[in-house]
Amino acid sequence: MAVIARAKDASTSELKKKSLVPYFLLAPGLIWLSLFFVAPIITLVGTATKTPGAGIGEFVQTYRWANYWDAITGSAGQFGRSFLYATIATLIALAIAYPLAYGIAFKSGKYKNILLVLVVAPFFCSFILRTIAWKQILGQNGPVFRLLLDLHLATPMTHLTASPSAVIIGLAYNFLPFMTLPLYGSLERIDPRVLEASGDLYANAFTTFRRVTVPLSMPGVVAGTLLTFIPAAGDYVNAEILGNPSTKMIGNVINAQFLNTQDYPLAASLSFILMIIISVLVMVYIRKAGTEELV
């Protein structure tokens, strides 16, 4: 009996050790998230409810929740402009990336790896330098403007830079790889036999694409649009370099409040509101797209 009891104790101890293994594996990630996500968010919320103190650059915690309402009413235009630009840029990126990812996944053959490297090659260059390059490309002496002049689609007084179009083009270009790679991953996982079966059922190429390929690639579409829309909505570099004062996005306002005006409560309020709005939009979009497993 004593031997059986010891065996049961050993078995129970072994089970307890095994049950603790997942928690040990999760510990580094939980610690990282606590230090670099949860703690900054708590600090951000606390900063957003402060009011100016007696000294310059001094703020006192007064729990003034009206700061959030002031932030919304004072920057409603920039919020709307940010989401509008991000939506248009995301749709443009999707229209470019889907054929590109489709061609790489199904038509590239032995050149697949080379093409994938070319997709991510822009990341080898600075984000700011890439944006400045577009300022030169769209400038009065750039190839795009000269082509539009030759086609009589523009006049010498037309300006492509310092415009909403330039900002949207910059956003779409800079975040295009974020759209292309998830789409490629989703398309590449489609079993070719499924497409062949569609042909065996007398579906033509367009019907197969519409009824089989597109639905099976929806996880990639959802992931790509999220990875493009989220950073585009909070971006400020493209609007700063390619835009003008009337094209400023919410990221430009937050940047100015933090670094120039040093109104930290307002900047924190804007940042937290932007995060909440994007989180709600993402949750609604994922549920509407029918891909809750991505959450």
Contacts in CASP RR format, 6 or more apart in sequence:
PFRMAT RR
TARGET T0000
AUTHOR 0000-0000-0000
METHOD contacts of the structure
MODEL  1
MAVIARAKDASTSELKKKSLVPYFLLAPGLIWLSLFFVAPIITLVGTATK
TPGAGIGEFVQTYRWANYWDAITGSAGQFGRSFLYATIATLIALAIAYPL
AYGIAFKSGKYKNILLVLVVAPFFCSFILRTIAWKQILGQNGPVFRLLLD
LHLATPMTHLTASPSAVIIGLAYNFLPFMTLPLYGSLERIDPRVLEASGD
LYANAFTTFRRVTVPLSMPGVVAGTLLTFIPAAGDYVNAEILGNPSTKMI
GNVINAQFLNTQDYPLAASLSFILMIIISVLVMVYIRKAGTEELV
41 272 0 8 1.000
44 268 0 8 1.000
44 271 0 8 1.000
44 272 0 8 1.000
45 268 0 8 1.000
45 272 0 8 1.000
46 61 0 8 1.000
46 268 0 8 1.000
47 59 0 8 1.000
47 264 0 8 1.000
47 265 0 8 1.000
47 268 0 8 1.000
48 67 0 8 1.000
48 68 0 8 1.000
48 265 0 8 1.000
48 268 0 8 1.000
48 269 0 8 1.000
48 271 0 8 1.000
48 272 0 8 1.000
49 61 0 8 1.000
49 62 0 8 1.000
49 63 0 8 1.000
49 64 0 8 1.000
49 65 0 8 1.000
49 67 0 8 1.000
49 265 0 8 1.000
50 59 0 8 1.000
50 60 0 8 1.000
50 61 0 8 1.000
50 62 0 8 1.000
50 64 0 8 1.000
50 67 0 8 1.000
50 264 0 8 1.000
50 265 0 8 1.000
51 59 0 8 1.000
51 60 0 8 1.000
51 62 0 8 1.000
51 64 0 8 1.000
51 67 0 8 1.000
51 265 0 8 1.000
52 58 0 8 1.000
52 59 0 8 1.000
52 60 0 8 1.000
53 59 0 8 1.000
53 60 0 8 1.000
57 262 0 8 1.000
59 264 0 8 1.000
59 265 0 8 1.000
64 265 0 8 1.000
67 265 0 8 1.000
67 266 0 8 1.000
67 269 0 8 1.000
68 269 0 8 1.000
68 272 0 8 1.000
68 273 0 8 1.000
70 266 0 8 1.000
70 269 0 8 1.000
71 266 0 8 1.000
71 269 0 8 1.000
71 270 0 8 1.000
71 273 0 8 1.000
72 79 0 8 1.000
72 273 0 8 1.000
75 250 0 8 1.000
75 253 0 8 1.000
75 270 0 8 1.000
78 248 0 8 1.000
78 249 0 8 1.000
78 250 0 8 1.000
78 251 0 8 1.000
78 252 0 8 1.000
78 253 0 8 1.000
79 250 0 8 1.000
79 273 0 8 1.000
79 274 0 8 1.000
79 277 0 8 1.000
80 250 0 8 1.000
81 247 0 8 1.000
81 248 0 8 1.000
81 249 0 8 1.000
81 250 0 8 1.000
82 233 0 8 1.000
82 234 0 8 1.000
82 249 0 8 1.000
82 250 0 8 1.000
82 251 0 8 1.000
82 274 0 8 1.000
83 233 0 8 1.000
83 277 0 8 1.000
83 281 0 8 1.000
85 164 0 8 1.000
85 167 0 8 1.000
85 168 0 8 1.000
85 171 0 8 1.000
85 232 0 8 1.000
85 239 0 8 1.000
85 249 0 8 1.000
86 171 0 8 1.000
86 228 0 8 1.000
86 229 0 8 1.000
86 232 0 8 1.000
86 233 0 8 1.000
86 234 0 8 1.000
86 235 0 8 1.000
87 229 0 8 1.000
88 168 0 8 1.000
88 172 0 8 1.000
89 168 0 8 1.000
89 170 0 8 1.000
89 171 0 8 1.000
89 172 0 8 1.000
89 175 0 8 1.000
89 228 0 8 1.000
89 232 0 8 1.000
90 172 0 8 1.000
90 175 0 8 1.000
90 179 0 8 1.000
90 225 0 8 1.000
90 228 0 8 1.000
90 229 0 8 1.000
90 232 0 8 1.000
92 168 0 8 1.000
92 169 0 8 1.000
92 172 0 8 1.000
93 172 0 8 1.000
93 175 0 8 1.000
93 176 0 8 1.000
93 178 0 8 1.000
93 179 0 8 1.000
93 228 0 8 1.000
94 179 0 8 1.000
94 221 0 8 1.000
94 224 0 8 1.000
94 225 0 8 1.000
94 228 0 8 1.000
96 172 0 8 1.000
96 176 0 8 1.000
96 179 0 8 1.000
97 176 0 8 1.000
97 179 0 8 1.000
97 180 0 8 1.000
97 183 0 8 1.000
97 224 0 8 1.000
98 183 0 8 1.000
98 221 0 8 1.000
100 119 0 8 1.000
100 180 0 8 1.000
101 180 0 8 1.000
101 181 0 8 1.000
101 183 0 8 1.000
101 184 0 8 1.000
101 185 0 8 1.000
101 187 0 8 1.000
102 183 0 8 1.000
102 187 0 8 1.000
102 213 0 8 1.000
104 112 0 8 1.000
104 115 0 8 1.000
104 116 0 8 1.000
104 119 0 8 1.000
104 184 0 8 1.000
105 112 0 8 1.000
105 184 0 8 1.000
105 185 0 8 1.000
105 187 0 8 1.000
105 188 0 8 1.000
105 190 0 8 1.000
106 187 0 8 1.000
108 115 0 8 1.000
116 184 0 8 1.000
119 177 0 8 1.000
119 180 0 8 1.000
119 181 0 8 1.000
119 184 0 8 1.000
120 177 0 8 1.000
120 181 0 8 1.000
122 130 0 8 1.000
122 174 0 8 1.000
122 176 0 8 1.000
122 177 0 8 1.000
123 177 0 8 1.000
127 174 0 8 1.000
127 237 0 8 1.000
128 237 0 8 1.000
128 241 0 8 1.000
130 173 0 8 1.000
130 174 0 8 1.000
131 170 0 8 1.000
131 174 0 8 1.000
131 237 0 8 1.000
131 238 0 8 1.000
131 241 0 8 1.000
131 242 0 8 1.000
132 241 0 8 1.000
134 166 0 8 1.000
134 169 0 8 1.000
134 170 0 8 1.000
134 173 0 8 1.000
134 242 0 8 1.000
135 161 0 8 1.000
135 166 0 8 1.000
135 241 0 8 1.000
135 242 0 8 1.000
136 142 0 8 1.000
137 143 0 8 1.000
137 144 0 8 1.000
138 144 0 8 1.000
138 145 0 8 1.000
138 160 0 8 1.000
138 161 0 8 1.000
138 166 0 8 1.000
138 169 0 8 1.000
138 242 0 8 1.000
139 145 0 8 1.000
139 160 0 8 1.000
139 161 0 8 1.000
140 159 0 8 1.000
144 160 0 8 1.000
145 154 0 8 1.000
145 158 0 8 1.000
145 160 0 8 1.000
148 154 0 8 1.000
148 158 0 8 1.000
148 160 0 8 1.000
149 155 0 8 1.000
149 156 0 8 1.000
154 160 0 8 1.000
160 166 0 8 1.000
161 242 0 8 1.000
161 243 0 8 1.000
162 242 0 8 1.000
162 243 0 8 1.000
162 244 0 8 1.000
162 247 0 8 1.000
163 242 0 8 1.000
163 243 0 8 1.000
163 244 0 8 1.000
163 247 0 8 1.000
164 243 0 8 1.000
164 247 0 8 1.000
166 242 0 8 1.000
166 243 0 8 1.000
167 238 0 8 1.000
167 239 0 8 1.000
167 242 0 8 1.000
167 243 0 8 1.000
167 247 0 8 1.000
167 249 0 8 1.000
169 242 0 8 1.000
170 238 0 8 1.000
170 242 0 8 1.000
171 232 0 8 1.000
171 235 0 8 1.000
171 238 0 8 1.000
174 235 0 8 1.000
174 238 0 8 1.000
175 227 0 8 1.000
175 228 0 8 1.000
175 231 0 8 1.000
175 232 0 8 1.000
176 228 0 8 1.000
178 224 0 8 1.000
178 227 0 8 1.000
178 228 0 8 1.000
178 231 0 8 1.000
179 224 0 8 1.000
179 225 0 8 1.000
179 227 0 8 1.000
179 228 0 8 1.000
182 219 0 8 1.000
182 220 0 8 1.000
182 223 0 8 1.000
182 224 0 8 1.000
182 227 0 8 1.000
183 217 0 8 1.000
183 220 0 8 1.000
183 221 0 8 1.000
183 224 0 8 1.000
185 220 0 8 1.000
186 216 0 8 1.000
186 217 0 8 1.000
186 218 0 8 1.000
186 219 0 8 1.000
186 220 0 8 1.000
186 221 0 8 1.000
186 223 0 8 1.000
187 213 0 8 1.000
187 217 0 8 1.000
187 220 0 8 1.000
190 213 0 8 1.000
190 216 0 8 1.000
190 217 0 8 1.000
194 212 0 8 1.000
194 216 0 8 1.000
195 208 0 8 1.000
195 212 0 8 1.000
195 213 0 8 1.000
198 207 0 8 1.000
198 208 0 8 1.000
198 211 0 8 1.000
198 212 0 8 1.000
199 208 0 8 1.000
203 211 0 8 1.000
203 212 0 8 1.000
218 289 0 8 1.000
218 290 0 8 1.000
218 291 0 8 1.000
219 291 0 8 1.000
219 293 0 8 1.000
219 294 0 8 1.000
221 289 0 8 1.000
222 285 0 8 1.000
222 286 0 8 1.000
222 289 0 8 1.000
222 291 0 8 1.000
222 294 0 8 1.000
223 294 0 8 1.000
225 285 0 8 1.000
226 282 0 8 1.000
226 285 0 8 1.000
226 286 0 8 1.000
226 294 0 8 1.000
230 278 0 8 1.000
230 282 0 8 1.000
233 249 0 8 1.000
233 250 0 8 1.000
233 274 0 8 1.000
233 278 0 8 1.000
234 249 0 8 1.000
234 250 0 8 1.000
234 251 0 8 1.000
234 274 0 8 1.000
235 249 0 8 1.000
235 251 0 8 1.000
236 249 0 8 1.000
236 251 0 8 1.000
236 252 0 8 1.000
236 254 0 8 1.000
236 255 0 8 1.000
239 247 0 8 1.000
239 248 0 8 1.000
239 249 0 8 1.000
239 251 0 8 1.000
239 252 0 8 1.000
240 252 0 8 1.000
240 255 0 8 1.000
250 270 0 8 1.000
250 274 0 8 1.000
251 274 0 8 1.000
253 270 0 8 1.000
254 267 0 8 1.000
254 270 0 8 1.000
254 271 0 8 1.000
254 274 0 8 1.000
257 263 0 8 1.000
257 264 0 8 1.000
257 266 0 8 1.000
257 267 0 8 1.000
257 270 0 8 1.000
258 264 0 8 1.000
258 267 0 8 1.000
283 295 0 8 1.000
286 292 0 8 1.000
286 294 0 8 1.000
286 295 0 8 1.000
END
